[in-house]
Amino acid sequence: MTGAALVILAACGTGPPVQEMSDARQAIAVAREAGAADRAPNDLRAAERYLESAQRNLSERAYDAAREDARRAKLKALDALAAAGDPEQRDRN
């Protein structure tokens, strides 16, 4: 592997978490569209809080923390989406 390729690979993990932020936003939007605000509000709010934290970390260039919060936001949004479609999960929210 050339030196330039190594620099590019090394930069991938430390740069802004563009894909993770996009994934989190999309997951939250899908959960909202599925009715999570009414059917799984706790999970949806948690997802939104993680995304807000990710945004703050991103603005402070704390990319690793932003990446982790964005991943957590996506997972909570997926929980909200699942709960919005599953009456048993809704009862737990």
C-alpha positions in Angstrom: 0.0 0.0 0.0 1.3 3.4 -0.8 1.8 6.2 1.7 -1.0 8.2 0.2 -3.4 5.3 0.6 -2.4 4.8 4.2 -3.1 8.5 4.9 -6.5 8.3 3.3 -7.4 5.2 5.3 -6.2 6.8 8.5 -8.3 9.9 7.8 -11.5 7.9 7.3 -11.8 7.0 11.0 -11.0 10.5 12.3 -12.9 12.8 10.0 -16.4 14.0 10.4 -19.0 11.2 10.7 -21.0 12.3 7.6 -22.5 8.9 6.8 -23.4 8.2 10.5 -25.1 11.6 10.8 -27.1 11.0 7.6 -28.1 7.5 8.7 -29.3 8.8 12.1 -31.3 11.6 10.5 -32.9 9.3 8.0 -33.8 6.7 10.7 -35.4 9.4 12.9 -37.4 10.7 9.9 -38.6 7.2 9.1 -39.6 6.5 12.7 -41.5 9.8 12.8 -43.4 8.9 9.6 -44.3 5.5 11.1 -46.0 7.3 14.1 -43.2 6.9 16.7 -44.0 10.3 18.1 -47.3 8.9 19.3 -46.5 5.2 19.7 -42.9 5.2 20.9 -42.2 8.7 22.2 -39.5 7.8 24.7 -37.3 6.0 22.1 -37.9 8.8 19.6 -36.9 11.5 22.1 -33.8 9.5 23.0 -32.9 9.3 19.4 -33.4 13.0 18.9 -31.3 13.8 22.0 -28.4 11.6 20.8 -28.6 13.4 17.4 -28.5 16.8 19.1 -25.5 15.6 21.1 -23.8 14.3 17.9 -24.4 17.7 16.3 -22.8 19.5 19.2 -19.8 17.2 19.2 -19.5 17.6 15.4 -19.5 21.4 15.7 -16.7 21.1 18.4 -14.8 18.7 16.0 -15.1 15.9 18.6 -15.6 13.4 15.7 -15.3 10.2 17.6 -18.0 11.3 20.1 -20.2 12.6 17.3 -19.9 9.3 15.5 -20.8 7.3 18.6 -23.8 9.6 19.4 -25.0 9.4 15.8 -24.8 5.6 15.9 -26.8 5.6 19.2 -29.3 8.0 17.6 -29.8 5.6 14.7 -30.3 2.6 17.0 -32.8 4.4 19.2 -34.7 5.5 16.1 -34.8 1.9 14.9 -36.1 0.9 18.4 -38.8 3.6 18.0 -39.7 2.4 14.5 -40.0 -1.2 15.8 -42.1 -0.1 18.7 -44.3 2.0 16.6 -45.3 -1.1 14.6 -45.4 -3.5 17.5 -48.2 -3.1 20.1 -46.3 -5.0 22.8 -43.2 -2.8 22.4 -45.5 0.3 22.6 -46.7 -0.7 26.0 -43.1 -0.6 27.3 -42.6 3.0 26.2 
